[in-house]
Amino acid sequence: MAVAPLFFVLYQRVVAPRYAPKPGAAGPSDAIEHGERSVIIAGFGRFGHIVGRVLQVNGFEATVLDLDPTQVDTIRRLGMKVFYGDATRLELLQAAGAARARLFVLAIDDEERSLVLAETVRKHFPNLTILARAVGRIHAYRLLRVGVTSIYRETLDSSLAMSVEALRRLGVRGYEATRAARRFRDHDERAVRALADLWDKDEEIYFSEARRQVVAVEQMFSQDRRELHGERDEAWDPPGQKKEA
Amino acid sequence: MAVAPLFFVLYQRVVAPRYAPKPGAAGPSDAIEHGERSVIIAGFGRFGHIVGRVLQVNGFEATVLDLDPTQVDTIRRLGMKVFYGDATRLELLQAAGAARARLFVLAIDDEERSLVLAETVRKHFPNLTILARAVGRIHAYRLLRVGVTSIYRETLDSSLAMSVEALRRLGVRGYEATRAARRFRDHDERAVRALADLWDKDEEIYFSEARRQVVAVEQMFSQDRRELHGERDEAWDPPGQKKEA
């Protein structure tokens, strides 16, 4: 059993039967009938399906756009309206109700298609809020460039969750470990925003700014550790270097 | 600029110069000199490098195993001991100090190699704690099978972080949205553990258990919403269905 199809096998056999549509229920080509179905999810793989299910168990339903025609029935039986096809096509976005939606979840895993879709949504539905998945930093820079501001780098939070556990196993208290990861994340997010306009322009300026960001995060943690432990850490605070109190 | 190499360009140009080794500092083939370097990180891509940097800014140094020979100098200049080669080779694990390490961060992105490495570490260093990155559910099942218990599915936490933001944008209060994601995650983790022994054995039993898990998470959230809002939600609690108080 390969990884990707398992979601759909699970849905088809397990989740979907619980939401089997009543006879005569609306099919995929019908108009959206009620305002609550106000979330559009583009891409229903590992990432999008978690967002869809969390919304669903909390009482919010979504319209799903996916490229894979074999999944249409399965997703539909989940109680989700589904539109098969290329989500970057304006007609499909219009049919899915993008003009009335409150939220657009951009969860496709292909970086180039994700950017085209972000641009299309920004251009034709400028008031629609986009929450976007990004592969990594460069994808995040490019999404920021086209005006998307809520960006989730796809492996960042799991790597930080593991970091918290690693710190705890090394003897750091739970509260401190969680705080360290949150501060690292906040700083890293600010760095991505600061660097987004620079990365493909002047290389020297980009790396100079990146260097400034790295120094800033080191100083922040060094300061934290001094405050928490009264510790003088040579590696972070060499004797020759004058520091502000 | 491609996505993967950017980390290394950043390190080479930005992070690494801050940790340039002193003349005469230990090279990669030297023995580990002090006990603090007690974390081994296998795989220094998007995932492993975040764990490495969080540990580093918190005062813990790591030994890195990576397949890419061009990165050896860069990672070494980060202050990290680095061993180039196939981390599944016992000699490399021994040279990296696996017998004395406190923590093994298994962050390589290839599912099959990750499993071979997990088995090798479990067999030869049974007391070494492994924290493992998983691609998805199946990879998590397989890691559990070989005795790894701390598993981080690589996109799970970022998709949940986006889910929290989606709920908030839809009007759910921040505290409730965070709690919903945490509960969904806890439940999903329990489900993965419950299903790990079943997925490739009897299909009927697997899907029956998976179905039970889906019902359980629905009921948990349905109950939550009734308690929080005194709401009777038809979709979750059909009139004909008898419920326990």
Interface residues (C-beta under 8 A of the other chain):
Chain A: M1 A2 V3 L6 L10 R13 V14 V15 P17 R18 S38 V39 R46 F47 G48 I50 V51 R53 V54 L55 V57 N58 G59 F60 G79 R102 L103 V105 A107 E111 T129 L131 R133 V135 G136 R137 I138 H139 S150 Y152 R153 E154 T155 L156 D157 S158 S159 L160 A161 M162 S163 E165 A166 L167 R169 L170 V172 A180 A181 F184 W199 D200 F207 A210 R211 V214 V215 V217 E218 F221 R225 D233 A235 W236
Chain B: M1 A2 V3 L6 L10 R13 V14 V15 P17 R18 S38 V39 R46 F47 G48 I50 V51 R53 V54 L55 V57 N58 G59 F60 R102 L103 V105 A107 E111 T129 L131 R133 V135 G136 R137 I138 H139 S150 Y152 R153 E154 T155 L156 D157 S158 S159 L160 A161 M162 S163 E165 A166 L167 R169 L170 V172 A180 A181 F184 W199 D200 F207 A210 R211 V214 V215 V217 E218 F221 R225 D233 A235 W236
